[in-house]
Structure formats: structure tokens, C-alpha cells
Amino acid sequence: MIWILRSSILLFLVLFILPAQAQNRRDLNALLAQAKAGAREEVRKLLPSLKESHPDKAGVLFLEAICEEDAEKAVELYQRIVNEYPRSSWADDALNRLAQYSYAVGAYKTARAYTEQLAREYPQSPYVPEEQRGSGRNGGSPGSSARSGDTGGSDARGSGNGDARSYAVQVGAFSKQADAQKQVVKLKEKGYTAYLREKTVNGRTVHAVWLGIFTDFNQARAFAGKLKEQQGLDALVVRR
């Protein structure tokens, strides 16, 4: 009798619950694709009904964050996912977004903390470098592979051997252009060749402050080290 009951429950899960969960994930992924393609306003109109009816609350929060124009509010939503839904398949996505945003605004220590948390708690996540996977506490977040194309990230560090690409050193990033310009002026007063570059991070414009033009990654890295030592700047090598 017990065996029959267990078999019935298993059959119910296979036939109804699991397919529904998979469909819910696909539905949200489709809406995410629409939002990233520029249809944020259309997707935003669907959020009230999704919040009421959709069973994947973390996924809806993630979708809301993607559609949010205010970067600070989006960060709050990503942090809610991490805090309230740590077992969700969206938790590693949220941590990755938090790390990206922190790097973009120059909060490098915070970004590293998020990156370390991501590797520690979701070691199977596609956002974790392959050599670091498999050593965390919970074996990764379920469903991450379905979103492996959404890796994000914009600061490539290069191979270290030098190639045809050019590099710069980023020493800050700001949501307001006026704040970025102030740092450029200060650096120019000290004799540095500083300039602004606009970057798109999670669909939002960030004003980055760059120094120099280098054809070799190692030269850029050495210059970044000097900036940190001499000026106390937490510099990051980026591709131009």
C-alpha cells in the first residue's frame, strides 16, 4: 500500500509538477529575452499580474530588476533574491549582477566579495570559472545551465601574452557623468591622461574613467599596480 502511494506521488510529480516548473522557467526566460531586446516597457506592464500568479517569485523579482531603470532599485531586488531565495535557480544570476554592478561603479572590494560568495555557494554556476567549480557547499544552483548564455561581464583581462587588442586602466565608474568628469579633472591635474568612456552594464549607462592606451596586457597591469601603490587607486585593466 505504501509502495503504491509513493509511486502515485512520483507519477504526479513527473506528469504535472516538474513539467509546470520547467514551463514557468521557459516563460520567464522568454520575457527576459524580450526585455533585453528593448521591450522593457511591454514586459514591465506584465509584472503586476506575474507577481500575483506566477509561482517562481525569485524569477519574477529578477525580471523586475532587469526592467528597473533605477540602478540602485535593481540592486535592491537582486539582493532580495540572494537573501530570501538562496535555493532559487536565480540566486547565482542575482549575485553575478551584483558583482557586475559593483565593478562598474568602482566598488571593487564589494565586487570581489560577491564573486567569492558566488563561487563558494554556487560552484556549479556558469558564472564561476571552470577551474573553481565543484568545491562549494551546495553543488550549485539548479537550472543555471538553462541560462548559461546570460553570462554578462564586460571587462576582459586578456591572456597576458599581448595581442592585437589594446587595453586601458579603469580607475572608477559612475552613474552620473558629472561625477566621472570630476575624477578626470583631478587625474589630469596630476599629469595623467584620463578620459571618459560610456559602458552599458545590465542595460544601463555607466561613465567609466580610463587611463592610458596599452597594446600589451602586462604593461597595463604594471601601470595599474603603480596607480594603486602611488595614488591608492583600485585600478582594473580593461579592453578598449
C-alpha positions, 0 to 999 in steps of 0.5 A: 500500500505504501509502495503504491502511494509513493509511486502515485506521488512520483507519477504526479510529480513527473506528469504535472509538477516538474513539467509546470516548473520547467514551463514557468522557467521557459516563460520567464526566460522568454520575457527576459529575452524580450526585455533585453531586446528593448521591450522593457516597457511591454514586459514591465506592464506584465509584472503586476499580474506575474507577481500575483500568479506566477509561482517562481517569485525569485524569477519574477523579482529578477525580471523586475530588476532587469526592467528597473531603470533605477540602478540602485532599485535593481540592486535592491531586488537582486539582493532580495533574491540572494537573501530570501531565495538562496535555493532559487535557480536565480540566486547565482544570476542575482549575485553575478549582477551584483558583482557586475554592478559593483565593478562598474561603479568602482566598488571593487572590494564589494565586487570581489566579495560577491564573486567569492560568495558566488563561487563558494555557494554556487560552484556549479554556476556558469558564472564561476570559472571552470577551474573553481567549480565543484568545491562549494557547499551546495553543488550549485544552483539548479537550472543555471545551465538553462541560462548559461548564455546570460553570462554578462561581464564586460571587462576582459583581462586578456591572456597576458601574452599581448595581442592585437587588442589594446587595453586601458586602466579603469580607475572608477565608474559612475552613474552620473557623468558629472561625477566621472568628469570630476575624477578626470579633472583631478587625474589630469591635474596630476599629469595623467591622461584620463578620459571618459568612456560610456559602458552599458552594464545590465542595460544601463549607462555607466561613465567609466574613467580610463587611463592610458592606451596599452597594446600589451596586457602586462604593461597595463597591469604594471601601470595599474599596480603603480596607480594603486601603490602611488595614488591608492587607486583600485585600478582594473585593466580593461579592453578598449 
